[in-house]
Amino acid sequence: MKMWKVPLFLAGSCAMILKVQASFVVGEVRVQPLGRHLVRIEQRGPNGFEDRETFTVRERGIEAVEARETRAGGAVCIATATYRVGVPAGAAGLEGIRVESPAGEALCVLSNALLAKKFLPAPSALPAVWVLGDHPRVVPAARGALPPPAGEEDPTSGWDLASGAPDVYVFFPAASGYARFRSDFLKLTGPIPLVPLYALGLWYSRYHAYGEETALAVIERFRSAGIPLDLFTLDTDWRVGASCGYGVNEALFPDLGRFIRRAHARQVRVMLNDHPEPKGKGALDPEELRYRQAGLTSVLGLGADLWWFDRNWHTHLQAPAPGLDKEVWGMRLYRDITRDFRPGQRPLILSNVDGIHNGRRDAPSHPAAHRFPAWWTGDTCAEWNDLRLGVANGVDSGIVSLLPYVHEDLGGHHGQPDPELYVRFMQFGAFSPVARIHCTTQVHRYPWAYGAEVEKIVGDFFRLRYRLLPTLYAAAFEASRSGTPLLRRCDLEWPELPEAADSTQYLLGDDLLVAPILAPARAGGRAERTVWIPPGEWQDLWTGRTHRGPATIGAACALGEYPVYARGGGLVWSAPQRQSTGAAVWPELAVDVFVPRRDQEQVRTLYEDDGISVEHERGAFAVTEFALRQRGEETRIAISPRPAPAGIRPERRRLTLRIHLPPGAEARAVPCNGRTLPAEACALLAPAADPAPQLFAGSGPPPPEAGAILEWSGEVAAEEAVEIRFARADR
């Protein structure tokens, strides 16, 4: 049997013993290889080694891996094909344990300082070793953050706080690659949940003493303006005293349940703010948990849809243990109570980002925070710098914390933005994971309060957001499947290019490049910025001009324009205009296909389910693959529905294909499913002089510098595979 090279700290030994197993105990330390690129190193706790789920760690069965133990003079080397762990003889703790490459190169020497929270590495800067500390190590009760049964007065409500001991998980990102690192991290700590579809709609919020009729009047104003809306917030004034507790202020809401029912009749959900004051002797005291459950469910029972857990007040929750802060504790507490009350629905909680304080990112988030969406960055200001911070927070959080639903108070919390800044905030919101308008008292964020031009611009961008719901929901599905954020910093795809790590621009989903306007317009009324164009072809959706990257270009936009580019070879889904999100099923679906000049293949996955329940966790969903293949002059578009339970997809779908040809190109015969479509079945739309982009208008000709659009529309069985091929001729 081949023996592993003995590291230097074992040299001089007189005997060696080799064993192959899954777990190794050396003194007070246990080493558990969990995969080819992950190893756990744990110090024995007061009650022995810990195998239960903890607050941070959900699952340790990542990957079976063969490991060998070599003992020499009492010291131990545990080796796999991809790493080695050297444990000194009689180890009493983690201090001084060496993590090495297979060749014996020291990659890391452990210390208790490595238990601290830390940002996750970027794909463009992967370290040899990254260490996750399970600290504080807290073991939840089987029922989670719910109160114990009546009469059970366990001071920690079944949670084990006595299992604390140094416990680290060592990853090898540089060796594994970013995708594998992220996958292992999410298997260990738990996946990012799929949010309900309504989370991707427009949220309206204001710190204001709305009553039943004034709140409904705002909802009706959105509807009459044709601006979609899915969620209305009642900030703190809904309750007696406008601060703490769960008693309803009946002077404003004589019948809160009636108001919620009236909002629901208008297809608008209701969120209530909570500034939770502590009860009992600690966060896990049965008195606290019973009070919190009774209070939250009393309002959920009236029909409220979700809670806003707000830490920013003079009173706040207690923390269960030092290092397990109130922010992430409150996320879990509110999530567990909501999920228990409505077990058939996906819970959604709005919470402060752990580590971002009023727009400033000060510290890493807790490594379990990604399990509890959604998150906002606190009370920002109506200033350009806060908009810049908001873009960077949203883009970077998907990498450094794996939080894909970080977002801003659109318009800023404090102050009154001028019309230009207001529009730029709202435009960014239209291309954000969560579009939530909010402000403090004595100021407003109503689109119509800024005049007809601003109302139309803001309305157009939010109407576009709703047409893009199939694209946004597919991105949300991908976030739950792989951890890929909705806002994708470009180094997720091009880590080898330094310019790709720019956090002022991002991909929204797979194929839209967005570069927010972050400074006011100069003389002449056009705002300017530079945009890094990634490799490949990217079409400006306003002008139709195609840019080839990698390159840096200048963009200049009037108030109603925004730098958005479609990838050559990309596919963008849209649906007919909705005023609320409804179900995540698309009986009418348009697919904009941007044909590249150069050969390539792309596959994109459309996702459908009921948009609200947890049945998708049991397989009640449907995926349809859309493939584009460009080879020479032939373009092939194949639509392949995967088998799905009955009733998820519509039986028949009205499908529209808009095939964007490169400038100067024309299409020849267009067979569909083996049939050549008659000429009248395909509209050939030539570029128009009007600069309004076709995607923003919902239909119509392409912008001036684009190529022609070949448009086909027909009804197909949703389970039917569709294939379109055509020959492209370049003039």
C-alpha positions in Angstrom: 0.0 0.0 0.0 1.3 3.4 -0.9 2.3 5.5 2.1 1.8 9.3 2.3 4.9 11.5 2.6 5.4 12.2 6.3 5.3 16.0 7.0 8.2 17.6 8.7 6.5 17.8 12.1 6.3 14.0 12.1 9.9 13.4 11.1 12.0 11.3 13.5 9.1 9.0 14.4 9.9 5.4 15.1 6.6 3.8 14.0 3.7 4.4 11.6 0.2 3.2 11.6 -2.1 3.7 8.5 -5.9 3.6 8.6 -8.6 4.5 6.1 -11.9 5.9 7.7 -14.3 8.8 7.6 -13.6 10.4 11.0 -10.4 10.7 13.0 -9.9 11.5 16.7 -6.6 12.8 18.0 -6.6 13.7 21.6 -9.4 16.3 22.0 -9.7 17.0 18.3 -11.8 15.3 15.6 -11.0 15.6 11.9 -13.8 14.8 9.5 -13.1 14.9 5.7 -16.4 16.0 4.2 -15.4 16.2 0.6 -12.6 16.6 -1.8 -12.4 20.3 -1.0 -13.9 20.5 2.6 -12.7 19.2 5.9 -14.2 19.7 9.4 -11.8 20.1 12.4 -13.6 20.2 15.8 -12.5 20.4 19.4 -14.3 18.1 21.9 -17.1 20.0 23.6 -18.5 19.7 27.2 -20.7 16.8 26.0 -18.4 15.3 23.5 -18.2 15.8 19.7 -21.2 17.3 18.0 -23.1 15.6 15.2 -26.5 17.4 15.5 -27.6 20.2 13.2 -26.6 23.6 14.5 -27.9 27.1 13.9 -25.2 27.5 11.2 -24.6 24.0 9.8 -27.5 22.1 8.4 -25.9 19.1 6.6 -22.5 17.5 6.8 -22.9 14.7 4.3 -21.3 16.6 1.4 -19.3 14.0 -0.4 -17.8 10.6 0.4 -14.0 10.9 0.3 -11.3 8.4 1.1 -8.9 9.6 3.8 -5.9 7.9 5.4 -4.4 8.4 8.8 -0.7 8.1 9.4 0.5 8.1 13.0 4.1 8.6 13.9 5.3 9.1 17.4 1.8 10.1 18.5 1.4 12.9 15.9 -1.1 12.3 13.1 -1.4 13.2 9.5 -4.9 12.8 7.9 -4.6 12.8 4.2 -6.9 12.8 1.2 -6.0 13.1 -2.5 -6.5 16.9 -2.3 -5.4 18.1 1.2 -3.7 17.0 4.5 -4.3 17.9 8.1 -1.5 17.6 10.6 -2.5 17.3 14.3 0.2 17.5 16.9 0.5 14.7 19.5 -2.0 15.1 22.4 -3.8 18.0 20.7 -6.0 19.8 23.3 -7.6 22.2 20.8 -7.4 23.7 17.3 -4.4 25.9 18.0 -1.4 24.9 15.8 -3.1 22.3 13.6 -1.7 22.5 10.1 -3.7 22.3 6.9 -1.5 21.4 4.0 -1.5 20.7 0.3 -1.1 17.0 -0.8 2.6 17.8 -1.2 3.0 19.0 2.4 2.9 22.8 1.7 1.4 24.7 4.7 -1.8 26.4 3.6 -3.1 27.4 7.0 -2.3 27.1 10.7 -5.5 27.0 12.8 -6.2 29.3 15.7 -9.3 30.3 17.5 -9.2 33.7 15.8 -10.4 31.9 12.6 -13.8 31.3 14.3 -14.9 34.9 13.5 -17.4 35.8 10.8 -15.8 36.7 7.5 -16.8 37.7 4.0 -16.9 35.0 1.4 -14.3 35.1 -1.3 -14.9 36.5 -4.8 -14.6 34.3 -7.9 -11.8 36.6 -9.1 -9.8 36.3 -5.9 -10.1 32.7 -4.6 -7.7 32.0 -1.7 -6.1 28.6 -1.1 -8.0 28.2 2.1 -11.2 29.8 3.5 -12.3 28.9 7.0 -15.9 28.9 8.3 -16.2 29.0 12.1 -19.4 27.5 13.6 -19.4 30.1 16.3 -21.3 30.3 18.5 -22.2 26.7 18.2 -25.9 26.6 19.1 -28.1 23.5 18.7 -31.7 24.4 17.9 -34.7 22.7 19.4 -36.5 20.3 17.0 -39.4 22.7 16.8 -37.0 25.6 15.9 -37.8 29.1 17.4 -41.3 28.2 18.6 -42.3 28.3 22.2 -42.3 25.0 24.3 -45.5 23.4 25.2 -47.5 24.9 28.0 -46.1 24.0 31.4 -42.6 23.4 30.1 -40.4 26.1 31.5 -37.0 25.1 30.2 -35.1 28.5 30.3 -33.7 27.9 26.8 -36.9 26.4 25.3 -35.1 23.2 24.1 -32.2 24.9 22.5 -28.8 23.6 23.6 -26.4 26.5 24.4 -23.9 24.2 26.3 -22.4 22.6 23.2 -20.0 25.4 22.5 -16.5 24.4 21.4 -14.2 25.5 18.6 -15.4 24.0 15.4 -14.2 25.0 11.9 -14.9 24.0 8.3 -11.9 24.4 6.0 -12.6 25.0 2.3 -10.1 25.0 -0.6 -11.6 27.5 -3.0 -8.6 27.9 -5.3 -8.4 24.2 -5.9 -12.1 23.5 -6.1 -13.1 26.5 -8.2 -15.8 29.1 -7.3 -18.9 27.1 -8.3 -17.8 24.1 -6.3 -16.9 26.2 -3.3 -20.3 27.9 -3.3 -22.1 24.6 -3.8 -20.3 23.0 -0.8 -20.9 26.1 1.4 -24.7 26.0 0.6 -24.9 22.2 1.2 -23.3 22.7 4.5 -25.2 25.8 5.7 -28.5 25.3 3.8 -29.9 26.6 0.5 -31.3 30.0 -0.4 -35.1 29.6 -0.4 -37.1 30.4 -3.5 -39.1 33.5 -2.7 -42.8 33.8 -3.6 -43.4 35.5 -6.9 -45.0 38.5 -5.3 -41.6 39.4 -3.7 -40.5 40.3 -7.3 -43.4 42.8 -7.7 -43.5 46.4 -6.6 -43.6 47.2 -2.9 -44.8 50.5 -1.6 -43.9 51.7 1.9 -43.8 55.0 3.8 -43.4 55.9 7.5 -46.8 57.6 7.6 -49.9 57.2 9.7 -52.1 55.7 7.0 -55.7 54.8 7.9 -57.9 52.3 6.1 -59.3 54.7 3.6 -56.1 56.7 2.9 -54.1 53.5 2.4 -56.7 52.2 0.0 -56.6 55.5 -1.8 -52.9 55.1 -2.5 -53.5 51.6 -3.8 -56.2 52.8 -6.1 -53.9 55.6 -7.3 -51.3 53.1 -8.4 -54.1 51.2 -10.2 -55.5 54.2 -11.9 -52.0 55.2 -13.0 -51.4 51.8 -14.5 -48.4 51.3 -12.3 -48.3 47.7 -11.1 -48.3 47.1 -7.4 -48.1 43.9 -5.3 -47.4 44.9 -1.7 -48.5 47.8 0.6 -46.7 48.4 3.9 -48.2 49.6 7.1 -45.3 51.1 9.1 -45.3 51.5 12.8 -48.4 53.6 13.2 -50.7 50.7 12.7 -50.4 49.8 16.3 -51.3 51.4 19.6 -48.6 53.7 20.7 -47.0 53.5 17.2 -43.9 51.7 18.6 -44.2 48.3 20.3 -46.7 45.6 20.9 -49.4 44.1 18.8 -52.5 46.0 19.7 -54.2 47.6 16.6 -54.7 51.3 16.5 -58.4 51.3 15.9 -58.5 55.0 15.3 -56.7 54.3 12.1 -57.9 50.8 11.4 -61.3 50.1 13.1 -61.2 46.6 11.5 -57.7 45.7 10.3 -58.9 42.4 8.9 -61.4 44.3 6.8 -58.7 46.5 5.4 -56.5 43.6 4.5 -59.4 41.8 2.8 -60.1 45.0 0.8 -56.4 45.2 -0.2 -56.4 41.5 -1.2 -59.5 42.2 -3.4 -57.3 44.6 -5.3 -54.5 41.9 -5.6 -52.3 43.7 -3.1 -50.7 42.0 -0.1 -50.1 43.7 3.2 -46.9 43.9 5.3 -46.7 45.2 8.8 -43.7 46.7 10.6 -42.6 45.4 14.0 -40.2 47.0 16.4 -40.0 44.0 18.8 -39.4 44.9 22.4 -37.9 42.1 24.5 -39.8 40.0 26.9 -38.6 37.5 29.6 -35.0 37.0 30.8 -33.5 36.1 27.4 -34.1 35.5 23.7 -35.0 31.8 24.3 -37.1 32.4 27.5 -40.5 30.7 27.0 -42.1 34.0 27.9 -40.4 35.7 25.0 -41.2 33.0 22.5 -44.8 32.7 23.6 -45.3 36.5 23.5 -43.7 36.8 20.0 -45.7 33.9 18.6 -49.0 35.2 20.0 -48.3 38.7 18.8 -47.2 37.9 15.3 -49.9 35.3 14.6 -52.6 37.6 16.0 -52.0 39.8 12.9 -51.3 37.0 10.5 -54.6 35.6 11.6 -56.3 38.8 10.3 -54.8 38.1 6.9 -51.5 40.0 6.9 -49.1 38.4 4.5 -45.7 39.1 5.9 -43.8 40.8 8.7 -41.1 43.5 8.5 -38.6 42.7 11.4 -37.1 46.1 12.1 -34.1 46.4 14.3 -33.6 50.1 14.0 -35.3 51.5 17.1 -34.8 52.3 20.7 -35.8 48.7 21.7 -34.8 45.4 20.1 -34.7 41.7 20.5 -32.2 40.1 22.8 -29.5 37.8 21.3 -29.6 34.1 22.2 -25.8 33.9 22.7 -22.8 36.2 22.3 -22.0 36.2 18.6 -25.4 35.1 17.4 -26.7 38.6 17.0 -30.3 39.9 17.1 -30.4 40.5 13.3 -30.0 36.9 12.2 -31.8 35.6 15.3 -34.8 37.7 14.4 -34.7 36.5 10.8 -35.1 32.9 12.0 -37.6 33.7 14.8 -40.0 35.5 12.5 -39.5 32.9 9.7 -40.2 29.9 12.0 -43.3 31.5 13.5 -44.6 32.5 10.0 -43.9 29.0 8.5 -45.6 27.3 11.5 -48.7 29.4 11.1 -48.9 28.9 7.3 -47.1 25.6 6.7 -48.3 25.5 3.1 -46.8 28.8 2.0 -43.3 30.1 1.5 -42.5 32.5 4.4 -41.1 35.9 3.5 -39.6 38.2 6.1 -38.1 41.7 5.5 -35.1 42.2 7.8 -32.1 44.5 8.1 -29.0 43.1 6.4 -26.7 41.6 9.0 -23.6 43.7 8.7 -24.9 46.7 6.7 -25.9 49.7 8.8 -27.9 52.4 7.0 -26.2 51.7 3.7 -22.7 51.2 5.0 -21.3 47.7 4.9 -19.4 47.4 8.2 -19.1 43.6 8.8 -19.8 40.2 7.3 -23.2 38.7 7.7 -23.9 35.6 9.7 -23.2 32.6 7.5 -26.8 31.4 7.9 -28.4 34.7 7.0 -29.0 33.6 3.4 -31.7 31.2 4.5 -34.0 34.0 5.6 -34.8 36.5 2.7 -35.4 39.4 2.1 -33.0 42.1 3.4 -32.8 45.9 3.2 -29.8 48.1 4.0 -31.4 50.4 6.6 -32.2 54.1 6.7 -30.4 55.7 3.8 -30.6 59.2 2.4 -31.9 60.7 -0.8 -28.4 61.4 -2.1 -26.4 60.2 -5.1 -23.8 58.7 -2.9 -26.5 56.5 -1.2 -27.7 55.4 -4.6 -24.1 54.4 -5.4 -23.8 52.5 -2.2 -27.1 50.8 -2.8 -26.0 49.5 -6.2 -22.7 48.2 -4.7 -24.5 46.6 -1.8 -26.9 44.8 -4.0 -24.3 43.6 -6.4 -21.6 42.7 -3.9 -23.9 41.0 -1.3 -24.6 38.2 -3.8 -21.0 37.3 -3.6 -19.5 38.3 -0.2 -22.6 37.1 1.8 -24.6 35.0 -0.7 -27.6 37.3 0.0 -29.3 37.7 -3.4 -32.3 39.9 -2.2 -30.4 42.8 -0.7 -32.0 46.1 -1.7 -32.4 49.8 -0.8 -35.1 52.1 0.3 -35.9 53.3 -3.3 -35.6 57.1 -3.1 -33.7 56.9 0.1 -35.3 57.0 3.6 -34.4 60.6 4.6 -34.9 63.7 2.5 -36.7 64.5 -0.6 -35.0 63.6 -3.9 -35.2 65.9 -6.8 -36.9 64.5 -9.9 -33.7 63.3 -11.6 -32.4 61.5 -8.5 -35.9 60.1 -7.9 -36.1 58.6 -11.4 -32.6 57.1 -11.2 -33.5 55.4 -7.9 -36.6 54.0 -9.4 -34.9 52.8 -12.6 -32.4 50.9 -10.5 -35.3 49.5 -8.5 -36.9 48.2 -11.7 -33.7 46.1 -12.3 -33.2 45.1 -8.7 -34.1 41.8 -6.9 -36.6 43.6 -4.7 -38.3 46.9 -5.9 -39.4 48.6 -2.6 -40.3 52.3 -2.5 -39.9 53.7 1.0 -39.3 56.9 2.9 -39.7 58.5 6.3 -42.5 60.8 7.5 -43.0 64.3 6.1 -41.6 63.4 2.7 -43.1 61.3 -0.1 -42.2 59.0 -3.0 -45.4 59.0 -5.1 -44.5 58.9 -8.8 -47.5 61.1 -9.7 -46.3 63.8 -7.3 -43.4 64.6 -9.6 -45.5 65.4 -12.6 -46.6 63.7 -15.8 -43.2 63.1 -17.3 -41.7 61.5 -14.2 -44.8 59.4 -13.6 -44.7 58.1 -17.2 -41.0 57.2 -17.0 -41.3 55.5 -13.6 -44.4 53.7 -14.7 -42.8 52.5 -17.9 -39.8 51.0 -16.0 -42.0 49.2 -13.5 -44.4 48.0 -16.2 -41.3 46.6 -18.0 -40.3 44.9 -14.7 -43.6 43.1 -14.6 -43.4 42.0 -18.3 -40.0 40.6 -17.4 -41.4 38.5 -14.5 -40.6 35.2 -16.3 -36.9 36.2 -16.6 -36.8 37.5 -13.0 -38.5 34.3 -11.6 -36.1 32.1 -13.6 -33.2 34.0 -11.9 -34.8 33.5 -8.5 -35.1 29.8 -9.2 -31.4 29.7 -10.1 -30.5 31.5 -6.9 -32.3 28.8 -5.0 -30.8 26.0 -7.1 -27.2 27.1 -7.2 -26.8 30.3 -5.1 -26.2 32.4 -8.3 -27.5 35.9 -7.4 -30.1 37.8 -9.4 -27.7 40.7 -9.7 -24.5 39.0 -11.0 -21.2 40.8 -10.8 -19.5 40.1 -14.0 -16.5 38.3 -12.4 -19.0 35.4 -11.7 -18.7 34.7 -15.4 -15.3 36.3 -16.3 -13.2 35.9 -13.2 -10.0 36.2 -15.2 -10.7 39.8 -16.2 -10.1 42.5 -13.5 -12.6 44.9 -15.0 -15.4 42.3 -14.4 -15.3 42.9 -10.6 -16.8 46.3 -11.0 -19.8 46.5 -8.6 -21.4 49.5 -10.3 -22.8 47.2 -13.1 -24.2 43.7 -13.2 -25.9 41.0 -15.2 -29.6 40.7 -14.3 -30.2 37.0 -14.8 -28.3 35.5 -17.7 -28.5 37.9 -20.6 -29.2 41.5 -19.5 -26.3 43.8 -18.7 -27.4 46.8 -16.5 -25.2 49.8 -15.7 -27.1 52.1 -13.3 -26.8 55.9 -13.7 -25.0 57.1 -10.6 -24.4 60.8 -11.2 -26.6 63.7 -12.3 -26.8 64.8 -15.9 -24.4 67.3 -17.3 -25.3 70.3 -19.4 -27.4 69.1 -22.2 -29.6 66.9 -20.0 -27.9 63.6 -20.6 -26.3 61.6 -17.7 -23.0 59.9 -18.6 -21.0 56.9 -17.3 -18.6 54.4 -18.5 -19.7 50.8 -19.0 -17.5 47.7 -19.2 -18.7 45.5 -22.0 -17.9 41.8 -21.3 -16.6 39.5 -24.0 -19.0 38.8 -26.8 -21.6 40.9 -28.5 -24.0 43.2 -26.5 -26.8 45.1 -28.1 -27.8 48.5 -26.6 -31.5 48.2 -26.1 -32.0 51.9 -26.7 -30.1 52.5 -29.9 -29.7 49.0 -31.2 -26.0 49.5 -31.6 -23.9 46.3 -31.0 -20.7 46.5 -28.9 -18.1 43.8 -28.9 -16.2 43.2 -25.7 -14.2 43.2 -23.7 -14.2 46.9 -24.1 -15.0 50.1 -22.1 -17.5 52.5 -23.7 -19.2 55.7 -22.7 -23.0 55.8 -22.2 -25.1 58.9 -22.3 -28.7 58.7 -21.3 -31.6 61.1 -21.2 -33.8 61.0 -18.1 -36.1 58.3 -19.6 -33.2 56.1 -20.8 -31.0 53.6 -19.0 -27.9 51.6 -20.0 -29.2 48.1 -20.6 -27.6 45.7 -23.1 -28.7 42.2 -24.3 -26.2 39.5 -24.8 -25.6 38.3 -28.4 -26.9 34.7 -28.2 -29.1 35.6 -25.2 -32.7 34.8 -24.6 -35.0 37.1 -22.6 -38.5 36.0 -21.6 -41.4 38.4 -21.1 -45.2 38.0 -20.5 -48.1 40.3 -21.2 -48.5 43.2 -18.9 -49.8 42.4 -15.4 -50.9 44.8 -12.7 -50.0 42.3 -10.0 -47.8 39.2 -10.2 -50.4 36.5 -10.0 -49.1 32.9 -10.5 -45.7 32.0 -11.9 -47.2 30.4 -14.9 -47.0 31.9 -18.4 -49.9 31.0 -20.7 -48.6 33.8 -23.0 -44.9 34.0 -23.4 -42.6 36.0 -25.6 -39.0 35.1 -26.2 -36.5 37.7 -27.5 -33.7 35.9 -29.1 -30.6 37.9 -29.9 -28.8 36.1 -32.8 -25.0 36.5 -32.6 -22.8 36.8 -35.7 -20.4 34.3 -34.3 -20.9 30.6 -33.6 -22.1 29.8 -30.1 -24.6 27.7 -28.0 -26.7 28.8 -25.1 -29.2 27.0 -23.0 -31.6 28.8 -20.6 -34.2 27.4 -18.2 -37.7 28.8 -17.8 -39.2 27.9 -14.4 -42.9 27.7 -13.5 -44.9 26.8 -10.4 -47.8 28.2 -8.4 -45.6 31.1 -7.1 -46.6 30.9 -3.5 -46.8 27.4 -1.9 -44.1 25.0 -0.8 -45.2 22.3 -3.2 -42.3 23.0 -5.4 -40.2 21.4 -2.7 -42.1 18.2 -3.5 -41.6 18.4 -7.2 -44.6 20.5 -8.2 -42.8 22.7 -10.7 -42.0 22.7 -14.5 -38.9 23.7 -16.3 -38.6 24.3 -20.0 -35.2 24.5 -21.7 -34.6 27.1 -24.5 -31.6 26.4 -26.6 -30.0 28.6 -29.2 -27.4 27.2 -31.5 -25.6 29.3 -34.0 -23.4 27.4 -36.5 -22.3 29.1 -39.6 -25.3 30.5 -41.4 -27.8 28.2 -39.6 -29.6 29.4 -36.5 -31.5 26.8 -34.5 -33.9 27.5 -31.6 -35.2 24.5 -29.7 -37.8 24.6 -26.9 -37.8 21.5 -24.8 -40.3 21.1 -22.0 -39.1 18.7 -19.3 -41.7 16.2 -17.8 -43.7 17.9 -15.0 -46.7 17.1 -12.9 -50.0 17.8 -14.4 -51.5 21.2 -13.9 -48.3 23.2 -13.5 -47.9 24.4 -17.1 -50.9 25.7 -19.0 -52.3 23.1 -21.4 -51.6 25.4 -24.3 -49.3 28.4 -24.6 -49.4 31.4 -26.9 -45.8 31.6 -27.9 -44.1 34.6 -29.6 -40.6 34.4 -30.9 -38.9 37.6 -31.7 -35.6 36.8 -33.4 -33.3 39.8 -33.4 -31.0 39.6 -36.5 -27.6 41.2 -36.6 -27.6 44.5 -38.6 -27.4 43.7 -42.3 -28.6 40.1 -41.9 -31.7 38.6 -43.4 -33.4 35.3 -42.8 -34.3 32.8 -45.5 -36.7 29.8 -45.2 -38.0 29.4 -41.6 -39.2 25.8 -40.9 -41.0 25.2 -37.6 -41.3 21.7 -36.3 -40.5 20.4 -39.8 -43.0 22.7 -41.5 -41.9 25.8 -43.5 -43.9 28.7 -42.2 -45.7 30.7 -44.9 -44.4 34.2 -45.3 -47.5 35.7 -43.8 -46.8 33.8 -40.5 -43.6 35.7 -39.9 -43.5 39.4 -39.6 -40.2 41.0 -40.6 -39.9 44.2 -38.5 -37.4 46.7 -39.8 -35.7 49.2 -37.5 -37.7 52.3 -36.7 -36.6 55.9 -36.3 -38.2 56.1 -32.9 -35.4 55.3 -30.4 -37.8 53.7 -27.9 -36.5 50.1 -27.5 -38.7 47.3 -28.5 -38.3 45.5 -25.2 -39.5 48.5 -23.3 -42.5 49.1 -25.5 -43.6 45.5 -25.2 -43.8 44.9 -29.0 -43.0 46.7 -32.2 -40.0 47.4 -34.4 -36.4 47.4 -33.2 -34.5 50.6 -32.4 -32.7 52.5 -35.2 -29.2 50.9 -35.3 -30.4 47.3 -34.7 -31.0 44.6 -37.3 -34.4 43.5 -38.3 -36.7 41.4 -36.1 -38.3 38.2 -37.4 -41.4 37.7 -35.4 -43.5 34.5 -35.2 -46.5 33.9 -33.0 -48.6 30.8 -32.6 -50.3 28.5 -30.1 -48.5 25.4 -29.0 -49.2 22.7 -26.5 -47.1 23.6 -23.5 -45.7 20.1 -23.3 -44.8 20.2 -27.0 -41.2 20.5 -28.1 -40.8 23.3 -30.7 -37.9 23.8 -33.1 -37.2 26.6 -35.4 -34.4 26.7 -37.9 -33.4 29.3 -40.4 -30.5 30.3 -42.6 -29.1 33.7 -42.0 -27.6 35.6 -44.9 -25.3 38.6 -44.3 -25.5 41.3 -46.9 
